Amino acid sequence: MSEAIWRYDRLSWLEMKAAIDRRPQPVVAVPIGAVEDHGPHLPISTDNDILDAVLAECGRRAEGDLLVLPTIPFGLDEHHLDCPGTIAIDIQTCIAYLSQTAISVARHGFTHLLIVNGHGSNASICDLAARQVVLATGVICAATTINAAVSPALVNDALEAGRKGGYGSIGHACEYETAMMLKILPERVQMDKAPRDIGQLKLKYFNWDHPEPSAYSWQDWWSRFSKEGVVGDASAATVEYGEKMFEVTVERFVELVREFRTIPIRDRVDHH
């Protein structure tokens, strides 16, 4: 499908008006990623690369049911600044910029917006921004992710079934993200430099590895537990795993989009 059909910013304003008037309307994706260290073997653009590639394919396959904004490339990343190249935006600015972007979309008449996250530390930012959009506009706005290293809920079964690295292999610049990059941008993956670094804690109530949940969330300075910016087993990654995870993610995200837009906008009731 032509990029002009699914790329929000490739439409003319007349084509935009037609998309707004369409029934059912397309869902609008507002993506936010990060520029940060991803070990010695991956580019610092990795989060954005995965986000862009998956959403582009979703846009093509959704056949007009999804419009995708350009990715906001920078996020909450102060804790990664010990590694050269990281771009960090403070919490308040992230929330304001992201929510104002989505509010602009809603003001034109779009009713169902998905803030799509590609970076772990943006998760709370995206949730708060989505809530702010709902309160400010009354539309349906939710936060989700397509990076399974951030949140595996969409592809949990496939993620677990396909990995080879065992405990701790999936976290950051890990088996999953390295495999996805082998599929998406193989020329920028240096597998001869891909390490195994299982530096994250496993406690009774805290665990960073997929799929066990933690009873609390906590984020330390990255360099205090990761030797080279990796959390996981990047050396276990294969292009076959990346291809499988890419396909499953695209297929299910398109299903998610079509389900999401069926959520009705109900009238509020003031009980004062």
C-alpha positions as CSV (number, residue, x, y, z in Angstrom):
1,M,0.0,0.0,0.0
2,S,1.2,3.5,-0.8
3,E,2.9,5.4,2.0
4,A,0.6,8.3,1.3
5,I,-2.3,6.2,2.6
6,W,-0.9,5.4,6.0
7,R,1.6,8.1,6.8
8,Y,-0.3,10.9,8.6
9,D,2.1,13.6,7.4
10,R,2.0,12.5,3.8
11,L,-1.6,13.4,3.4
12,S,-2.8,16.7,2.0
13,W,-5.2,18.6,4.3
14,L,-8.0,17.7,1.9
15,E,-7.1,14.0,2.2
16,M,-6.8,14.4,6.0
17,K,-10.4,15.8,6.0
18,A,-11.6,12.8,4.1
19,A,-9.9,10.5,6.6
20,I,-11.5,12.3,9.5
21,D,-14.9,12.0,7.8
22,R,-14.5,8.3,7.0
23,R,-16.6,5.7,8.9
24,P,-15.2,3.9,10.6
25,Q,-12.3,6.3,11.1
26,P,-8.7,5.1,11.1
27,V,-6.9,4.9,14.4
28,V,-4.0,7.3,14.7
29,A,-0.7,6.1,16.1
30,V,1.5,8.6,17.9
31,P,4.9,6.9,18.3
32,I,7.7,7.8,20.7
33,G,11.1,6.2,20.9
34,A,14.6,7.0,22.1
35,V,18.2,7.5,21.1
36,E,20.4,5.6,23.6
37,D,23.1,3.0,24.0
38,H,22.3,-0.4,22.7
39,G,25.6,-2.2,23.5
40,P,28.7,-2.4,21.3
41,H,26.8,-4.2,18.5
42,L,23.7,-2.1,17.8
43,P,23.1,1.5,16.7
44,I,21.8,4.1,19.2
45,S,18.8,4.4,16.9
46,T,17.6,0.8,17.7
47,D,14.4,1.7,19.6
48,N,13.3,4.1,16.8
49,D,14.3,1.6,14.0
50,I,12.2,-1.1,15.5
51,L,9.3,1.2,16.1
52,D,9.4,2.7,12.6
53,A,9.7,-0.6,10.8
54,V,6.9,-2.3,12.6
55,L,4.5,0.6,12.3
56,A,5.3,1.1,8.7
57,E,4.4,-2.5,7.9
58,C,1.3,-2.3,10.1
59,G,0.3,0.8,8.2
60,R,0.7,-1.0,4.8
61,R,-1.3,-4.0,5.9
62,A,-4.1,-2.1,7.7
63,E,-5.4,-0.9,4.4
64,G,-6.4,2.6,5.6
65,D,-7.4,1.6,9.1
66,L,-4.3,3.1,10.6
67,L,-2.5,6.4,10.3
68,V,1.0,6.7,11.7
69,L,2.6,10.0,12.8
70,P,6.4,10.5,12.5
71,T,8.1,9.0,15.5
72,I,9.0,11.4,18.3
73,P,12.7,10.3,18.4
74,F,13.7,11.3,22.0
75,G,12.4,10.2,25.4
76,L,13.2,9.8,29.1
77,D,16.8,8.8,29.1
78,E,18.8,10.5,31.8
79,H,19.8,7.2,33.3
80,H,21.6,6.2,30.1
81,L,23.8,9.3,29.8
82,D,26.9,7.5,31.0
83,C,27.1,6.1,27.5
84,P,28.1,8.5,24.7
85,G,25.4,9.6,22.2
86,T,22.3,9.3,24.4
87,I,19.7,12.1,24.1
88,A,17.7,12.7,27.3
89,I,14.5,14.8,27.7
90,D,13.1,15.5,31.1
91,I,9.9,14.0,32.4
92,Q,7.7,17.1,32.3
93,T,8.8,18.0,28.7
94,C,8.2,14.5,27.5
95,I,4.7,14.4,28.9
96,A,3.9,17.9,27.6
97,Y,5.3,17.3,24.1
98,L,3.7,13.9,23.7
99,S,0.3,14.9,25.0
100,Q,0.2,18.1,23.0
101,T,1.0,16.2,19.8
102,A,-1.9,13.8,20.5
103,I,-4.2,16.6,21.5
104,S,-3.6,18.3,18.2
105,V,-4.7,15.2,16.4
106,A,-7.8,14.9,18.5
107,R,-8.8,18.5,17.9
108,H,-9.1,17.8,14.2
109,G,-11.8,15.2,14.9
110,F,-10.0,11.9,15.2
111,T,-11.6,9.8,18.0
112,H,-9.3,6.9,18.6
113,L,-5.6,7.5,19.3
114,L,-2.9,5.1,20.3
115,I,0.4,6.4,21.8
116,V,2.9,3.7,20.8
117,N,6.0,3.3,22.9
118,G,9.3,1.9,21.8
119,H,11.5,2.6,24.8
120,G,11.1,1.1,28.3
121,S,11.4,4.2,30.4
122,N,8.8,6.0,28.3
123,A,6.1,3.7,29.6
124,S,4.9,5.8,32.4
125,I,5.2,8.9,30.3
126,C,3.0,7.4,27.6
127,D,0.4,6.3,30.2
128,L,0.2,9.8,31.7
129,A,0.1,11.5,28.3
130,A,-2.8,9.3,27.2
131,R,-4.7,10.1,30.3
132,Q,-4.1,13.8,29.8
133,V,-5.4,13.5,26.2
134,V,-8.6,11.9,27.4
135,L,-9.2,14.5,30.1
136,A,-8.5,17.4,27.7
137,T,-10.5,16.2,24.7
138,G,-12.8,13.3,25.6
139,V,-11.5,11.0,22.9
140,I,-10.4,7.4,23.3
141,C,-6.6,7.6,23.8
142,A,-4.5,4.7,25.1
143,A,-0.8,3.8,25.5
144,T,0.7,0.6,24.2
145,T,4.0,-0.8,22.9
146,I,5.3,-2.9,20.0
147,N,8.7,-3.5,21.5
148,A,8.5,-6.8,23.3
149,A,11.6,-6.1,25.3
150,V,9.6,-3.2,26.8
151,S,6.3,-5.0,27.3
152,P,5.7,-8.5,26.0
153,A,1.9,-8.6,26.4
154,L,1.1,-8.5,22.7
155,V,3.4,-11.3,21.7
156,N,4.1,-13.1,25.0
157,D,3.8,-16.7,23.7
158,A,5.9,-16.2,20.6
159,L,8.6,-14.3,22.5
160,E,9.0,-17.1,25.1
161,A,8.7,-20.0,22.6
162,G,11.4,-18.7,20.2
163,R,14.2,-17.4,22.4
164,K,17.4,-19.5,22.8
165,G,19.3,-17.6,25.4
166,G,17.6,-18.9,28.6
167,Y,17.1,-16.9,31.8
168,G,17.9,-13.2,31.4
169,S,18.3,-13.3,27.6
170,I,15.6,-10.6,27.0
171,G,15.9,-7.1,28.5
172,H,17.7,-4.4,26.5
173,A,19.9,-4.6,23.4
174,C,19.2,-8.3,24.1
175,E,18.3,-11.4,22.2
176,Y,15.0,-10.0,21.1
177,E,16.1,-6.5,20.0
178,T,19.2,-7.8,18.3
179,A,17.1,-10.4,16.4
180,M,14.6,-7.6,15.3
181,M,17.5,-5.5,14.1
182,L,18.9,-8.5,12.2
183,K,15.6,-8.5,10.4
184,I,15.1,-4.7,10.0
185,L,18.6,-3.3,9.6
186,P,21.2,-6.1,9.4
187,E,24.0,-4.0,8.0
188,R,24.1,-2.1,11.3
189,V,24.3,-5.2,13.5
190,Q,27.8,-6.3,14.5
191,M,27.2,-9.8,15.8
192,D,31.0,-10.3,16.4
193,K,30.6,-7.7,19.2
194,A,27.3,-9.0,20.6
195,P,27.7,-9.9,24.3
196,R,25.9,-11.8,26.9
197,D,25.4,-9.6,30.0
198,I,23.0,-10.9,32.6
199,G,23.5,-8.2,35.1
200,Q,19.9,-7.6,36.3
201,L,18.7,-8.7,39.7
202,K,16.4,-11.6,40.3
203,L,14.8,-11.3,43.8
204,K,11.7,-12.7,45.4
205,Y,9.5,-9.7,44.5
206,F,11.6,-8.1,41.7
207,N,12.6,-9.7,38.4
208,W,13.6,-8.0,35.2
209,D,13.6,-11.0,32.9
210,H,10.6,-12.0,30.8
211,P,8.1,-13.5,31.6
212,E,8.1,-13.3,35.4
213,P,6.4,-10.2,36.7
214,S,7.8,-7.9,39.5
215,A,5.8,-6.6,42.4
216,Y,7.4,-3.1,42.0
217,S,9.2,-1.1,39.3
218,W,12.7,0.3,39.7
219,Q,15.2,1.8,37.4
220,D,18.9,2.4,38.4
221,W,21.6,4.3,36.5
222,W,22.3,2.0,33.6
223,S,26.1,1.8,34.1
224,R,25.7,0.5,37.6
225,F,24.5,-2.9,36.4
226,S,25.2,-3.1,32.7
227,K,28.9,-3.4,31.5
228,E,28.3,-2.2,27.9
229,G,24.7,-1.1,27.7
230,V,23.3,-4.6,27.2
231,V,20.9,-6.4,29.5
232,G,20.4,-9.9,28.1
233,D,22.0,-12.3,25.7
234,A,22.6,-10.5,22.4
235,S,24.8,-13.3,21.3
236,A,21.8,-15.7,21.1
237,A,20.0,-13.6,18.5
238,T,19.1,-15.0,15.1
239,V,17.5,-13.5,12.0
240,E,15.0,-16.3,12.1
241,Y,13.8,-15.2,15.5
242,G,13.7,-11.6,14.4
243,E,11.6,-12.5,11.3
244,K,9.1,-14.5,13.4
245,M,8.8,-11.8,16.1
246,F,8.4,-9.1,13.4
247,E,5.6,-11.0,11.7
248,V,3.7,-11.9,14.9
249,T,4.0,-8.3,16.1
250,V,2.6,-6.8,12.9
251,E,-0.2,-9.3,12.6
252,R,-1.4,-8.8,16.2
253,F,-1.0,-5.0,16.2
254,V,-3.2,-4.6,13.2
255,E,-5.8,-6.8,15.0
256,L,-5.4,-4.6,18.1
257,V,-5.9,-1.5,16.1
258,R,-9.2,-2.8,14.6
259,E,-10.4,-3.9,18.0
260,F,-9.4,-0.6,19.7
261,R,-11.4,1.5,17.4
262,T,-14.6,-0.3,18.4
263,I,-14.4,1.1,21.9
264,P,-17.4,3.5,22.2
265,I,-17.3,7.1,23.4
266,R,-20.0,7.2,26.0
267,D,-21.6,10.2,27.6
268,R,-20.2,11.4,30.9
269,V,-22.6,11.6,33.9
270,D,-22.1,14.4,36.4
271,H,-23.4,13.1,39.7
272,H,-23.0,16.4,41.7
